[in-house]
Amino acid sequence: MRARSLVPPLAVLLLAACSGAVEPAPVPPPTPTPPPPATVVPPVASVVPAPTATPAAAVAAPEGPPGKLNVLLITIDSLRADMPWSGYPRDIAPALTAFEKKAVSYTHAYSISSYTAMSVAGLITGRYPGELDRSGYFFSSYPDTVLRFPMLLQKAGVRTLAGQAHFYFDKQHAGFHQGFDDYEMVSGLVADNKTDSNISSPQHLALAEKMLSDKANTGKQFFAWFHFMDPHDEYMPHAGIGPYGKHDRDKYDAEVTFTDQHLAKLFEFVAQQPWAKDTAIIISSDHGEAFGEHKRWRHGFELYEMLVRVPLMVQAPGITPRRIDAHRSGIDLAPTILDLAGVPAEPSFQGKSLVPELYGKPAEDRDVIVDLPRTSDNDRRRALIHDHFKIIAWGDDYSWELFDIGADPGEEKDLKKADKALFEDMKRRYKEAVGKLKDICPRHTDTLKGKDKHHRC
C-alpha cells in the first residue's frame, strides 16, 4: 500500500475453525513440494532488533481507552517480521511503514502456530490449537461448540463482521464464521488446497469498504476482521510493481507491495468515517514465510523463527506511539480485543490483554509458547521462547533443539549438548508451561502423522 495520511487509531489481525452437529467434509491435505532455492535471505532476527534486557519503560499516556472502542483487525497472510520498519532494506510496504510510526509496535511478536488453520483458530478462540476440539486434518475444522471471542462480543451487544478471501474461510470449511453477525466472502475464488493463485486484494478492499459502509454494521459499536491473502504463495506478478528480481523472495516482496497499496486505500477510507475517532486498529499476521532457511519453503510443518515471527502493531485513540521489545504472541489478541471493546475478560483464554501497555504501562517480558499440533500432514512441534533462548520439542517431546536466538537468529547452532545446564533449565520451563495446557485429541486420530502406536493421538 502507498503511504498516505494515517488513519486515526484502529486495529488488525490472524486465522482458523468449524462445524457442529454435522461435521463438514475435510479439505484434502496439501502436498507441498519445495520450489528451487531462492535468494539467500538473512535470518529474521538479523534485521529485527534483539529484545532489550529490561522491560519497556512506562510512557506518559491515559490510563486506558477513552470508553468502549470499535476494533478493526487486519491480518495479512504470510507476512514476515523482517519488513521495512524493522530494517529490511527494500521499501516494499510504505503504507504499513507509515502506520507503524504512529502505532505501538511489537518488535518480538510471535504467531500462535506456523500455518493458518492452527494459528487463526488460536487467535479467534484465545487458546492454543492443541487445546481445541478439531477434526485433525491439515485444513482442520472446528465445531460451533468451541468458544470464539466474537461470540462474547455478540453477547455484549457489539456488532461483529468479517470479510474473507480464501476458500478455507468459507462457512462450510473452517468454522471461523461462528460469532459473526455479518460474514461474507470475496466471490469468484478458485479453491486449491496446494497453493493460492487468486489475486484478491482489489475485491477484498471493495468488500471491506462495502461492509464498513453499511450502517447496520457500523452504526453502533463494532468489531471487524479482514484477512488479506495476497502475500500467500503462489507469488503472482502485478503490473507496475517490480519486478524486484527472479527469486521467490523478490516475487513475495512484490505481493507485499501489492497488498500494501490496497491497505493504503483502506486506511484512507477508514480515516474518512465518522467512527474512525473511536476505533482501534490492530495489524498482524498468522505466520511468516520461508525462503530456503532450514531447507524450508512456504510455511507450516516447523517452528523456526522465519515461520513464526510476525509484525504486531496497534493504533488506538489516546495511545503514544512506541516500540515494545518484550515477547508477545497472537494468543494475546483475543483478550486485548475484548478489553478494547469494554467486554469482560474470558477466564479460559490463555493470553493477556495488551491494553495496559498500549496505554503506557511497563511491558514486562514473558515466555511465549508456539503450538503446532499433530495433523494428517505434520508431526507435532512445540516451542517455548524465554528471554533470548528458544527450545523446540519434536513429536511427543522425544527430541529437542535449543537455540540462542539473540546471538544466533538463524537457529544454526543447537546448544543442547554444548550447554547441558541451560538445556535442562529450558526443558524444565517448557514442561511447566505446556503442563498448564489442556490438550485434547482431535476427532480423527487414525491419520495423524507421527502418532505413537501406544497413544491415541
C-alpha positions, 0 to 999 in steps of 0.5 A: 500500500502507498503511504498516505495520511494515517488513519486515526487509531484502529486495529488488525489481525490472524486465522482458523475453525468449524462445524457442529452437529454435522461435521463438514467434509475435510479439505484434502491435505496439501502436498507441498513440494519445495520450489528451487532455492531462492535468494539467500535471505538473512535470518529474521532476527538479523534485521529485527532488533534483539529484545532489550534486557529490561522491560519497556519503560512506562510512557506518559499516556491515559490510563486506558481507552477513552470508553468502549472502542470499535476494533478493526483487525487486519491480518495479512497472510504470510507476512514476515517480521523482517519488513521495512520498519524493522530494517529490511532494506527494500521499501516494499510496504510504505503504507504499513511503514507509515502506520507503524510510526504512529502505532505501538509496535511489537518488535518480538511478536510471535504467531500462535502456530506456523500455518493458518488453520492452527494459528487463526483458530488460536487467535479467534478462540484465545487458546492454543490449537492443541487445546481445541476440539478439531477434526485433525486434518491439515485444513482442520475444522472446528465445531460451533461448540468451541468458544470464539471471542466474537461470540462474547462480543455478540453477547455484549451487544457489539456488532461483529463482521468479517470479510474473507478471501480464501476458500478455507474461510468459507462457512462450510470449511473452517468454522471461523464464521461462528460469532459473526453477525455479518460474514461474507466472502470475496466471490469468484475464488478458485479453491486449491488446497496446494497453493493460492493463485487468486489475486484478491486484494482489489475485491477484498478492499471493495468488500471491506469498504462495502461492509464498513459502509453499511450502517447496520454494521457500523452504526453502533459499536463494532468489531471487524476482521479482514484477512488479506491473502495476497502475500500467500504463495503462489507469488503472482506478478502485478503490473507496475510493481517490480519486478524486484528480481527472479527469486521467490523472495523478490516475487513475495516482496512484490505481493507485499507491495501489492497488498500494501497499496490496497491497505493504503486505500483502506486506511484512507477510507477508514480515516474518512468515517465518522467512527474512525475517532473511536476505533482501534486498529490492530495489524498482524499476521498468522505466520511468516514465510520461508525462503530456503532457511532450514531447507524450508519453503512456504510455511507450516510443518516447523517452528523456526523463527522465519515461520513464526515471527510476525509484525504486531502493531496497534493504533488506538485513540489516546495511545503514544506511539512506541516500540515494545521489545518484550515477547508477545504472541497472537494468543494475546489478541483475543483478550486485548480485543475484548478489553478494547471493546469494554467486554469482560475478560474470558477466564479460559483464554490463555493470553493477556490483554495488551491494553495496559501497555498500549496505554503506557504501562511497563511491558514486562517480558514473558515466555511465549509458547508456539503450538503446532499440533499433530495433523494428517500432514505434520508431526507435532512441534512445540516451542517455548521462547524465554528471554533470548533462548528458544527450545523446540520439542519434536513429536511427543517431546522425544527430541529437542533443539535449543537455540540462542536466538539473540546471538544466533537468529538463524537457529544454526547452532543447537546448544543442547549438548554444548550447554547441558545446564541451560538445556535442562533449565529450558526443558524444565520451563517448557514442561511447566508451561505446556503442563498448564495446557489442556490438550485434547485429541482431535476427532480423527486420530487414525491419520495423524502423522507421527502418532505413537502406536501406544497413544491415541493421538 
